[in-house]
């Protein structure tokens, strides 16, 4: 009989890009961690309202950091995530109320389709820059997720019913009771205790709470690092003990001490080898037993940062995606894009060119000073789990991203009340 399943709840909103990252990580590792993953569609606007928090896009420094962060996370998690062209209109003004009500209806009527439907809505807004607010957009996402046209239309007609509205409100309020101030939050129920983890960058902590040895977040190569030191200590202790026995007979107790110490190091070495072999066999059995297509075998591997060659070289044959442009200063006005034949000037271009020249000069000097020294390569060894979703496996050339524009005034975004909102008694308007 295998270990009992631990329940892990993910509260998310497709309007949140970090929710997509946490969603994909948990979907990839639920078989390894032996968890019962429960997806909880929530409304990030209600959580912001309840906690007094603000979206990161409304804070200039957070918005600038978020642009760079998303660019790095796109390659790290192998998810084609990118900013919409009109970020503040899509994310702040339009919101995701209809989409999250639709996912709530899916969770009530067809929970087996919730994962695919959620992923497809994320793909629309955060990868292909498509709409998720209009009925035809939601129907297109549902059909691409595998639903029939009649099934998707029936679910869409239920998003205005009190049952769906109340369920979305209750799920959002449950996230607030757990202490949420944004999304995603992961709630782990382990050994009678409840742990709330915010964000998509705390999955190592979740693996620690779940005791996921031999699974995703605990790298097995750490055990391999102990083998060589233990073996050296074992040999040194045995040799020293035998040498003392051959030199003088009156120091026999000291010689026996080193022989015993060598036996202890030998036992520790064999124990480490046994644990490493056991963990590898457990991981292989999980790969064999996990359902899904053939690509799922890679889902049950250690979650570690891939080597540079694994993450980048494979994409060199394709056209490289354009880098995210730096957003303009938030104190400036919006400037219309220049014609294609004109090259926009960047205020920091000369400074960056100087830094690049100095960096190249320093590398050249370092190579000339020590020609025999090989370049240092930092690498966290071991495979990582990847997604089996077809849209996430083929990362083609991503379209060029537009720079961020200054945010509108806060009262412009939230000044229009919506009587049909989820938090209607609080007169709250969705973003």
Sine and cosine of phi, psi and omega as CSV:
sin_phi,cos_phi,sin_psi,cos_psi,sin_omega,cos_omega
0.00,0.00,0.81,-0.59,-0.06,-1.00
-0.98,0.21,0.11,-0.99,0.02,-1.00
-0.91,0.42,0.44,-0.90,-0.02,-1.00
-0.95,0.32,0.54,-0.84,0.06,-1.00
-0.94,0.33,0.67,-0.74,0.13,-0.99
-0.98,-0.20,0.68,-0.73,-0.04,-1.00
-1.00,0.10,0.76,-0.65,0.06,-1.00
-0.77,-0.64,0.83,-0.55,0.01,-1.00
-0.97,-0.25,0.70,-0.72,0.07,-1.00
-0.90,-0.44,0.91,-0.42,0.09,-1.00
-1.00,-0.09,0.83,-0.56,-0.15,-0.99
-0.54,-0.84,0.27,-0.96,0.10,-0.99
-0.64,-0.77,0.71,-0.70,-0.03,-1.00
-0.93,0.37,-0.17,0.99,0.09,-1.00
-0.97,0.24,-0.28,0.96,-0.04,-1.00
-0.99,-0.14,0.88,-0.47,0.02,-1.00
-0.93,0.37,-0.53,0.85,0.02,-1.00
-0.94,0.33,-0.43,0.91,0.13,-0.99
-0.90,0.44,-0.60,0.80,0.03,-1.00
-0.90,0.44,-0.67,0.74,0.01,-1.00
-0.89,0.46,-0.75,0.67,0.03,-1.00
-0.89,0.45,-0.60,0.80,0.04,-1.00
-0.87,0.49,-0.73,0.68,-0.03,-1.00
-0.92,0.38,-0.63,0.78,0.02,-1.00
-0.88,0.47,-0.73,0.69,-0.03,-1.00
-0.92,0.39,-0.60,0.80,0.05,-1.00
-0.91,0.41,-0.56,0.83,-0.02,-1.00
-0.96,0.28,-0.53,0.85,-0.17,-0.99
-0.93,-0.36,0.12,0.99,-0.05,-1.00
-0.91,0.42,-0.51,0.86,0.02,-1.00
-0.96,0.28,-0.61,0.80,-0.01,-1.00
-0.94,0.34,-0.71,0.70,-0.06,-1.00
-0.98,0.20,-0.13,0.99,0.03,-1.00
0.84,0.54,0.82,0.58,-0.05,-1.00
-0.89,-0.45,0.45,-0.89,0.13,-0.99
-0.99,-0.11,1.00,-0.08,-0.08,-1.00
-0.99,0.16,0.84,-0.55,0.03,-1.00
-0.89,-0.45,0.89,-0.46,-0.01,-1.00
-1.00,0.07,0.76,-0.65,-0.07,-1.00
-0.84,-0.54,1.00,-0.03,0.08,-1.00
-0.88,0.48,0.80,-0.60,-0.05,-1.00
-0.75,-0.66,0.07,-1.00,0.00,-1.00
-0.89,-0.45,0.92,-0.39,-0.08,-1.00
-0.92,0.40,-0.49,0.87,0.04,-1.00
-0.89,0.45,-0.63,0.78,0.05,-1.00
-0.91,0.41,-0.59,0.81,0.02,-1.00
-0.94,0.34,-0.63,0.77,0.07,-1.00
-0.88,0.47,-0.67,0.75,0.01,-1.00
-0.90,0.44,-0.70,0.71,-0.07,-1.00
-0.94,0.35,-0.58,0.81,-0.08,-1.00
-1.00,-0.06,-0.20,0.98,-0.06,-1.00
0.98,0.22,0.27,0.96,-0.02,-1.00
-1.00,0.08,0.21,-0.98,0.05,-1.00
-0.82,-0.57,0.51,-0.86,0.08,-1.00
-0.88,0.48,0.58,-0.81,-0.02,-1.00
-0.88,0.47,-0.43,0.90,0.00,-1.00
-0.93,0.38,-0.33,0.95,0.02,-1.00
-1.00,0.07,-0.15,0.99,0.06,-1.00
-0.96,-0.29,0.88,-0.48,-0.15,-0.99
-0.82,0.58,-0.73,0.68,-0.06,-1.00
-0.93,0.36,-0.63,0.78,0.06,-1.00
-0.90,0.43,-0.64,0.77,0.01,-1.00
-0.90,0.44,-0.65,0.76,0.03,-1.00
-0.92,0.38,-0.66,0.75,0.05,-1.00
-0.91,0.42,-0.64,0.77,-0.03,-1.00
-0.88,0.47,-0.60,0.80,0.02,-1.00
-0.89,0.46,-0.70,0.71,0.03,-1.00
-0.94,0.33,-0.60,0.80,-0.03,-1.00
-0.90,0.43,-0.70,0.71,0.00,-1.00
-0.89,0.46,-0.59,0.81,0.00,-1.00
-0.89,0.45,-0.66,0.75,0.01,-1.00
-0.95,0.30,-0.68,0.74,-0.04,-1.00
-0.91,0.41,-0.47,0.88,0.03,-1.00
-0.86,0.52,-0.68,0.74,0.00,-1.00
-0.99,0.16,-0.56,0.83,-0.04,-1.00
-0.92,0.40,-0.74,0.67,-0.04,-1.00
-1.00,0.00,-0.08,1.00,-0.03,-1.00
0.83,0.55,0.76,0.65,0.04,-1.00
-0.82,-0.57,0.79,-0.61,-0.07,-1.00
-0.97,0.25,0.89,0.46,-0.06,-1.00
-1.00,-0.09,0.67,-0.74,0.01,-1.00
-0.36,-0.93,0.30,-0.95,-0.04,-1.00
-0.96,0.28,0.62,-0.79,0.19,-0.98
-0.90,0.43,0.42,-0.91,-0.02,-1.00
-0.90,0.44,-0.73,0.68,0.03,-1.00
-0.98,-0.22,0.98,0.20,-0.17,-0.99
-0.85,0.52,-0.78,0.63,-0.13,-0.99
-0.95,0.31,-0.48,0.88,0.07,-1.00
-0.95,0.31,-0.69,0.73,-0.05,-1.00
-0.96,0.29,-0.71,0.70,-0.15,-0.99
-1.00,0.01,-0.71,0.71,-0.11,-0.99
-1.00,0.06,-0.72,0.70,-0.13,-0.99
-0.99,0.11,-0.76,0.65,-0.08,-1.00
-0.97,0.25,-0.69,0.73,0.02,-1.00
0.96,0.26,-0.27,-0.96,-0.09,-1.00
-0.65,-0.76,0.44,0.90,-0.08,-1.00
-0.87,0.50,-0.75,0.66,-0.02,-1.00
-0.91,0.42,-0.65,0.76,-0.01,-1.00
-0.90,0.44,-0.67,0.74,-0.02,-1.00
-0.96,0.29,-0.51,0.86,0.12,-0.99
-0.92,0.39,-0.61,0.79,0.04,-1.00
-0.90,0.43,-0.70,0.71,0.04,-1.00
-0.90,0.43,-0.54,0.84,0.08,-1.00
-0.90,0.43,-0.67,0.74,0.06,-1.00
-0.89,0.45,-0.61,0.79,0.05,-1.00
-0.89,0.45,-0.68,0.73,-0.01,-1.00
-0.91,0.42,-0.48,0.88,0.01,-1.00
-0.99,0.15,-0.64,0.77,-0.12,-0.99
-0.99,-0.13,-0.67,0.75,-0.07,-1.00
-0.68,-0.74,0.96,0.29,-0.06,-1.00
-0.89,0.45,-0.38,0.93,0.01,-1.00
-0.94,0.35,-0.29,0.96,0.01,-1.00
-0.99,-0.14,0.00,1.00,-0.12,-0.99
-0.92,0.40,-0.65,0.76,-0.04,-1.00
-0.89,0.46,-0.75,0.67,-0.04,-1.00
-0.93,0.37,-0.62,0.78,0.01,-1.00
-0.92,0.40,-0.65,0.76,0.02,-1.00
-0.90,0.43,-0.70,0.72,-0.01,-1.00
-0.89,0.46,-0.62,0.78,-0.04,-1.00
-0.93,0.36,-0.58,0.81,0.07,-1.00
-0.92,0.38,-0.62,0.78,0.10,-1.00
-0.89,0.45,-0.65,0.76,0.00,-1.00
-0.88,0.47,-0.59,0.80,-0.02,-1.00
-0.92,0.38,-0.78,0.63,-0.14,-0.99
-1.00,0.10,-0.56,0.83,-0.14,-0.99
-0.94,-0.33,0.09,1.00,0.05,-1.00
-0.75,-0.67,-0.74,0.67,-0.05,-1.00
-0.98,-0.19,-0.01,1.00,0.03,-1.00
0.83,0.56,0.79,0.62,0.01,-1.00
-0.91,-0.42,0.27,-0.96,-0.07,-1.00
-0.97,0.25,0.54,-0.84,0.10,-1.00
-0.76,-0.65,0.23,0.97,-0.05,-1.00
-0.98,-0.22,-0.49,0.87,-0.04,-1.00
-0.99,0.14,0.50,-0.86,-0.02,-1.00
-0.85,0.53,-0.65,0.76,-0.02,-1.00
-0.92,0.40,-0.49,0.87,0.04,-1.00
-0.94,0.35,-0.68,0.73,0.01,-1.00
-0.92,0.40,-0.62,0.78,0.04,-1.00
-0.90,0.43,-0.63,0.77,0.03,-1.00
-0.90,0.44,-0.65,0.76,0.03,-1.00
-0.91,0.41,-0.66,0.76,-0.01,-1.00
-0.91,0.42,-0.67,0.74,0.00,-1.00
-0.92,0.39,-0.60,0.80,0.05,-1.00
-0.94,0.35,-0.43,0.90,0.06,-1.00
-0.97,0.23,-0.13,0.99,0.06,-1.00
0.91,-0.42,0.04,1.00,0.01,-1.00
-0.99,0.11,0.46,-0.89,0.13,-0.99
-0.97,0.23,0.31,-0.95,-0.01,-1.00
-0.89,0.45,-0.63,0.77,0.01,-1.00
-0.93,0.38,-0.64,0.77,0.00,-1.00
-0.91,0.42,-0.69,0.72,0.00,-1.00
-0.92,0.39,-0.64,0.77,0.01,-1.00
-0.91,0.41,-0.62,0.78,0.03,-1.00
-0.91,0.42,-0.64,0.77,0.04,-1.00
-0.93,0.36,-0.61,0.79,0.00,-1.00
-0.91,0.42,-0.56,0.83,0.01,-1.00
-0.94,0.34,-0.28,0.96,-0.04,-1.00
-1.00,-0.06,-0.03,1.00,-0.07,-1.00
-0.95,0.31,-0.29,0.96,0.03,-1.00
-0.99,-0.14,0.09,1.00,0.01,-1.00
-0.98,0.17,0.48,-0.88,0.02,-1.00
-0.87,0.50,-0.51,0.86,-0.02,-1.00
-0.89,0.45,-0.71,0.70,-0.01,-1.00
-0.94,0.33,-0.68,0.73,0.00,-1.00
-0.88,0.48,-0.71,0.71,-0.02,-1.00
-0.92,0.40,-0.59,0.81,0.01,-1.00
-0.91,0.42,-0.68,0.73,0.04,-1.00
-0.90,0.44,-0.63,0.78,0.03,-1.00
-0.91,0.41,-0.68,0.73,-0.01,-1.00
-0.91,0.42,-0.63,0.77,0.03,-1.00
-0.91,0.41,-0.66,0.75,0.02,-1.00
-0.91,0.41,-0.66,0.75,0.03,-1.00
-0.92,0.39,-0.54,0.84,0.07,-1.00
-0.90,0.43,-0.65,0.76,0.07,-1.00
-0.88,0.47,-0.62,0.78,0.03,-1.00
-0.91,0.41,-0.61,0.79,0.03,-1.00
-0.92,0.39,-0.51,0.86,0.08,-1.00
-0.95,0.32,-0.22,0.98,0.01,-1.00
0.97,-0.25,0.34,0.94,-0.04,-1.00
-0.94,0.34,0.64,-0.77,0.13,-0.99
-0.81,-0.59,0.13,0.99,0.03,-1.00
-0.03,-1.00,-0.10,-1.00,0.00,-1.00
-0.72,-0.69,0.50,-0.87,0.12,0.99
-1.00,0.03,0.35,-0.94,0.23,-0.97
-0.81,-0.59,0.63,-0.78,0.04,-1.00
-0.91,-0.40,0.84,-0.55,-0.03,-1.00
-0.94,-0.35,0.91,-0.42,-0.02,-1.00
-0.96,-0.28,0.77,-0.63,0.05,-1.00
-0.96,-0.28,0.98,-0.21,-0.11,-0.99
-0.78,-0.63,0.83,-0.56,0.09,-1.00
0.81,0.59,0.68,0.73,0.04,-1.00
0.97,0.23,0.08,1.00,0.02,-1.00
-0.90,-0.44,0.46,-0.89,-0.01,-1.00
-0.91,-0.42,0.79,-0.62,-0.01,-1.00
-0.84,-0.55,0.80,-0.60,0.05,-1.00
-0.97,-0.24,0.81,-0.59,-0.02,-1.00
-0.85,-0.53,0.80,-0.60,-0.02,-1.00
-0.99,-0.14,0.62,-0.78,0.12,-0.99
1.00,0.01,0.08,-1.00,0.00,-1.00
-0.98,-0.21,0.03,1.00,-0.06,-1.00
-0.95,-0.31,0.40,0.92,0.01,-1.00
-0.85,-0.53,0.42,0.91,-0.08,-1.00
-0.95,0.32,-0.44,0.90,0.11,-0.99
-0.90,0.44,-0.62,0.78,0.04,-1.00
-0.92,0.39,-0.61,0.79,0.06,-1.00
-0.90,0.44,-0.67,0.74,0.04,-1.00
-0.89,0.46,-0.59,0.81,0.05,-1.00
-0.91,0.42,-0.68,0.73,0.02,-1.00
-0.90,0.43,-0.58,0.82,-0.01,-1.00
-0.99,0.14,-0.13,0.99,-0.06,-1.00
0.91,0.42,0.71,0.70,-0.14,-0.99
-0.99,0.11,0.83,0.56,0.10,-0.99
-0.94,0.34,0.65,-0.76,-0.03,-1.00
0.98,0.20,0.02,1.00,-0.01,-1.00
-0.93,-0.38,-0.67,-0.74,-0.28,-0.96
-0.94,0.34,-0.87,0.49,-0.27,-0.96
-1.00,0.00,-0.08,1.00,0.01,-1.00
-0.97,-0.23,0.98,-0.22,-0.07,-1.00
-0.93,0.38,0.80,-0.60,-0.05,-1.00
-0.96,0.28,-0.33,0.95,-0.03,-1.00
-0.93,0.37,-0.23,0.97,0.08,-1.00
-0.90,0.44,-0.57,0.82,0.08,-1.00
-0.91,0.41,-0.61,0.79,0.01,-1.00
-0.90,0.44,-0.48,0.88,0.02,-1.00
-0.93,0.37,-0.38,0.93,0.00,-1.00
-0.99,0.13,-0.31,0.95,-0.12,-0.99
-0.90,0.43,-0.77,0.64,-0.06,-1.00
-0.89,0.45,-0.73,0.68,0.04,-1.00
-0.87,0.50,-0.66,0.75,0.00,-1.00
-0.90,0.43,-0.64,0.77,0.01,-1.00
-0.92,0.40,-0.64,0.77,0.04,-1.00
-0.91,0.42,-0.69,0.72,0.03,-1.00
-0.89,0.45,-0.61,0.79,0.02,-1.00
-0.89,0.46,-0.75,0.67,-0.02,-1.00
-0.91,0.42,-0.65,0.76,-0.01,-1.00
-0.90,0.44,-0.66,0.75,0.00,-1.00
-0.91,0.40,-0.68,0.73,0.03,-1.00
-0.90,0.44,-0.70,0.72,0.00,-1.00
-0.90,0.43,-0.65,0.76,0.02,-1.00
-0.92,0.40,-0.65,0.76,0.03,-1.00
-0.90,0.44,-0.69,0.72,0.02,-1.00
-0.92,0.40,-0.59,0.81,0.03,-1.00
-0.91,0.42,-0.66,0.76,0.02,-1.00
-0.92,0.40,-0.58,0.81,0.05,-1.00
-0.91,0.43,-0.57,0.82,-0.03,-1.00
-0.99,0.17,-0.37,0.93,-0.04,-1.00
-0.98,0.17,-0.86,0.52,-0.05,-1.00
-0.67,-0.74,0.56,-0.83,0.02,-1.00
-1.00,0.04,-0.30,0.95,-0.03,-1.00
-0.99,0.17,-0.07,1.00,0.05,-1.00
-0.92,-0.38,0.51,0.86,0.01,-1.00
-0.85,0.52,-0.65,0.76,0.03,-1.00
-0.86,0.51,-0.62,0.78,0.03,-1.00
-0.91,0.41,-0.66,0.75,0.02,-1.00
-0.89,0.46,-0.67,0.74,0.04,-1.00
-0.90,0.44,-0.54,0.84,0.04,-1.00
-0.89,0.46,-0.72,0.70,0.00,-1.00
-0.93,0.36,-0.56,0.83,0.08,-1.00
-0.91,0.42,-0.64,0.77,0.05,-1.00
-0.91,0.41,-0.65,0.76,0.03,-1.00
-0.89,0.45,-0.64,0.77,0.07,-1.00
-0.89,0.46,-0.62,0.78,0.08,-1.00
-0.90,0.43,-0.58,0.81,0.05,-1.00
-0.90,0.43,-0.71,0.70,0.02,-1.00
-0.91,0.42,-0.57,0.82,0.06,-1.00
-0.91,0.42,-0.66,0.75,0.04,-1.00
-0.89,0.45,-0.67,0.74,0.02,-1.00
-0.90,0.45,-0.64,0.77,0.02,-1.00
-0.89,0.46,-0.72,0.69,0.01,-1.00
-0.90,0.43,-0.57,0.82,0.03,-1.00
-0.91,0.41,-0.67,0.74,0.03,-1.00
-0.89,0.46,-0.68,0.73,0.03,-1.00
-0.88,0.47,-0.64,0.76,0.01,-1.00
-0.91,0.42,-0.69,0.72,0.01,-1.00
-0.90,0.44,-0.66,0.75,-0.02,-1.00
-0.91,0.43,-0.68,0.73,0.03,-1.00
-0.91,0.42,-0.64,0.77,0.02,-1.00
-0.90,0.43,-0.65,0.76,0.01,-1.00
-0.92,0.38,-0.62,0.78,0.02,-1.00
-0.92,0.39,-0.65,0.76,0.03,-1.00
-0.92,0.39,-0.59,0.81,0.06,-1.00
-0.91,0.42,-0.65,0.76,0.02,-1.00
-0.91,0.41,-0.64,0.77,0.02,-1.00
-0.91,0.40,-0.60,0.80,0.04,-1.00
-0.92,0.39,-0.59,0.81,0.06,-1.00
-0.91,0.42,-0.62,0.78,0.03,-1.00
-0.90,0.43,-0.58,0.82,-0.02,-1.00
-0.96,0.29,-0.60,0.80,-0.09,-1.00
-1.00,0.07,-0.32,0.95,-0.08,-1.00
-0.94,0.35,0.72,-0.70,0.00,-1.00
-0.97,0.22,0.19,-0.98,0.09,-1.00
0.86,-0.51,-0.04,-1.00,0.00,-1.00
-0.94,0.35,0.06,-1.00,-0.07,-1.00
-0.89,0.46,-0.48,0.88,0.01,-1.00
-0.93,0.37,-0.20,0.98,-0.03,-1.00
-0.94,0.35,-0.27,0.96,0.01,-1.00
-0.88,0.47,-0.51,0.86,0.00,-1.00
-0.98,0.21,-0.25,0.97,-0.01,-1.00
-0.95,0.32,-0.37,0.93,-0.06,-1.00
-0.97,-0.22,0.64,0.77,0.03,-1.00
-0.90,-0.43,0.18,-0.98,-0.12,-0.99
-0.90,0.43,0.66,-0.75,0.01,-1.00
-1.00,0.02,0.99,-0.13,-0.01,-1.00
-0.65,-0.76,0.31,-0.95,0.02,-1.00
-0.93,0.38,0.80,-0.60,-0.02,-1.00
-0.95,0.30,0.31,-0.95,0.09,-1.00
-0.92,0.39,0.32,-0.95,-0.01,-1.00
-0.86,0.51,-0.64,0.76,-0.01,-1.00
-0.90,0.44,-0.62,0.78,-0.03,-1.00
-0.94,0.35,-0.57,0.82,-0.11,-0.99
-1.00,0.03,-0.48,0.88,-0.16,-0.99
-0.91,-0.42,-0.70,0.72,-0.14,-0.99
-0.88,0.47,-0.56,0.83,-0.01,-1.00
-0.90,0.43,-0.34,0.94,-0.01,-1.00
-0.99,-0.12,-0.07,1.00,-0.08,-1.00
-0.93,0.36,-0.47,0.88,0.01,-1.00
-0.93,0.36,-0.40,0.91,0.03,-1.00
-1.00,-0.07,0.18,-0.98,0.06,-1.00
-0.96,0.30,0.74,-0.67,-0.07,-1.00
-0.94,0.33,0.61,-0.79,0.06,-1.00
-0.94,0.34,0.51,-0.86,0.04,-1.00
-0.93,0.36,0.59,-0.81,0.02,-1.00
-0.95,0.30,0.47,-0.89,0.06,-1.00
-0.93,0.37,0.76,-0.64,0.04,-1.00
-0.96,0.29,0.49,-0.87,0.07,-1.00
-0.95,0.30,0.71,-0.70,0.01,-1.00
-0.93,0.37,0.51,-0.86,0.03,-1.00
-0.94,0.33,0.31,-0.95,0.06,-1.00
-0.84,0.55,0.65,-0.76,-0.08,-1.00
-0.97,0.26,-0.18,0.98,0.04,-1.00
-1.00,0.06,-0.12,0.99,-0.03,-1.00
-0.99,-0.11,0.25,-0.97,0.01,-1.00
-1.00,0.08,0.27,-0.96,0.03,-1.00
-0.97,0.26,0.79,-0.61,0.00,-1.00
-0.95,-0.31,0.72,-0.69,0.01,-1.00
-0.90,0.44,0.56,-0.83,-0.02,-1.00
-0.89,0.45,0.61,-0.79,-0.01,-1.00
-0.97,0.23,0.31,-0.95,0.07,-1.00
-0.86,0.51,0.33,-0.94,-0.10,-1.00
-0.91,0.41,-0.51,0.86,-0.05,-1.00
-0.98,0.20,-0.15,0.99,0.01,-1.00
-0.99,-0.17,0.63,-0.77,0.01,-1.00
-0.99,-0.16,0.88,-0.48,0.01,-1.00
-0.92,0.38,0.62,-0.79,0.01,-1.00
-1.00,0.01,0.62,-0.79,0.02,-1.00
-0.93,-0.37,0.77,-0.64,-0.07,-1.00
-0.89,0.46,-0.39,0.92,-0.04,-1.00
-0.97,-0.25,0.22,0.98,-0.06,-1.00
-0.88,0.47,-0.73,0.68,-0.02,-1.00
-0.90,0.44,-0.63,0.78,-0.01,-1.00
-0.91,0.41,-0.65,0.76,0.02,-1.00
-0.92,0.40,-0.60,0.80,0.03,-1.00
-0.89,0.45,-0.64,0.77,0.04,-1.00
-0.90,0.43,-0.66,0.75,0.04,-1.00
-0.89,0.45,-0.62,0.78,0.01,-1.00
-0.92,0.40,-0.65,0.76,0.02,-1.00
-0.90,0.44,-0.68,0.73,0.00,-1.00
-0.91,0.42,-0.60,0.80,0.03,-1.00
-0.90,0.43,-0.69,0.73,0.01,-1.00
-0.91,0.40,-0.61,0.79,0.02,-1.00
-0.91,0.42,-0.66,0.75,0.01,-1.00
-0.91,0.41,-0.60,0.80,0.04,-1.00
-0.91,0.41,-0.63,0.78,0.01,-1.00
-0.91,0.42,-0.68,0.73,0.02,-1.00
-0.90,0.44,-0.63,0.78,0.00,-1.00
-0.91,0.42,-0.63,0.78,0.01,-1.00
-0.94,0.35,-0.61,0.79,0.02,-1.00
-0.94,0.34,-0.56,0.83,-0.03,-1.00
-0.95,0.33,-0.55,0.84,-0.01,-1.00
-0.70,-0.72,0.97,0.23,-0.09,-1.00
-0.92,0.39,-0.41,0.91,-0.05,-1.00
-1.00,0.10,-0.12,0.99,-0.08,-1.00
-1.00,0.08,0.79,-0.61,0.00,-1.00
-0.98,0.20,0.51,-0.86,0.03,-1.00
-0.90,0.43,0.58,-0.82,-0.02,-1.00
-0.99,0.12,0.74,-0.67,0.01,-1.00
-0.86,-0.51,0.88,-0.47,0.04,-1.00
-1.00,-0.08,0.80,-0.59,-0.07,-1.00
-0.50,-0.87,0.76,-0.65,0.17,-0.99
-1.00,0.01,0.96,-0.28,-0.12,-0.99
-0.95,0.31,0.37,-0.93,0.06,-1.00
0.92,-0.38,0.45,-0.90,-0.01,-1.00
-0.98,0.21,0.13,-0.99,0.05,-1.00
-0.72,-0.70,0.35,-0.94,0.00,-1.00
-0.99,0.12,0.60,-0.80,0.03,-1.00
-0.80,-0.59,0.23,-0.97,-0.04,-1.00
-0.99,0.14,0.47,-0.88,0.08,-1.00
-0.99,-0.16,-0.02,1.00,0.04,-1.00
-0.93,0.38,0.75,-0.66,-0.05,-1.00
-0.85,0.52,-0.61,0.79,-0.03,-1.00
-0.93,0.37,-0.39,0.92,-0.02,-1.00
-1.00,-0.10,-0.29,0.96,-0.01,-1.00
-0.99,0.16,-0.54,0.84,-0.02,-1.00
-0.97,-0.26,1.00,-0.07,0.03,-1.00
-1.00,-0.02,1.00,-0.02,0.03,-1.00
-0.98,0.20,-0.25,-0.97,0.01,-1.00
-0.94,0.33,0.84,-0.55,0.00,-1.00
-0.99,0.10,0.56,-0.83,-0.01,-1.00
-0.92,0.39,0.37,-0.93,-0.01,-1.00
-0.92,0.38,0.70,-0.71,-0.07,-1.00
-1.00,-0.06,0.62,-0.79,0.03,-1.00
-0.99,0.10,0.48,-0.88,0.04,-1.00
-0.93,0.35,0.42,-0.91,0.04,-1.00
-0.93,0.36,0.49,-0.87,0.06,-1.00
-0.94,-0.34,0.34,-0.94,-0.02,-1.00
-0.86,0.50,0.59,-0.81,-0.02,-1.00
-0.94,0.33,0.52,-0.86,0.09,-1.00
-0.96,0.29,0.13,-0.99,0.02,-1.00
-0.90,0.44,0.52,-0.85,-0.07,-1.00
-0.88,0.47,-0.64,0.77,-0.04,-1.00
-0.95,0.32,-0.35,0.94,0.06,-1.00
-0.95,0.32,-0.61,0.79,-0.05,-1.00
-0.97,0.25,-0.60,0.80,-0.16,-0.99
-0.88,-0.48,0.27,0.96,-0.08,-1.00
-1.00,0.07,-0.15,0.99,-0.05,-1.00
-0.97,-0.24,0.97,-0.25,-0.01,-1.00
-0.94,0.35,0.50,-0.87,0.00,-1.00
-0.84,-0.55,0.93,-0.36,-0.05,-1.00
-0.94,0.34,-0.27,0.96,-0.03,-1.00
-0.99,-0.15,0.34,0.94,-0.04,-1.00
-0.97,0.23,0.18,-0.98,0.01,-1.00
-0.91,0.41,-0.67,0.75,-0.01,-1.00
-0.99,-0.11,0.89,0.45,-0.13,-0.99
-0.93,0.36,-0.57,0.82,-0.03,-1.00
-0.94,0.33,-0.35,0.94,0.06,-1.00
-1.00,-0.05,0.05,1.00,-0.02,-1.00
0.82,0.57,0.67,0.75,-0.04,-1.00
-1.00,-0.08,0.65,-0.76,0.01,-1.00
-0.95,-0.32,0.75,-0.66,0.01,-1.00
-0.92,0.39,0.41,-0.91,0.00,-1.00
-0.92,0.39,0.00,0.00,0.00,0.00
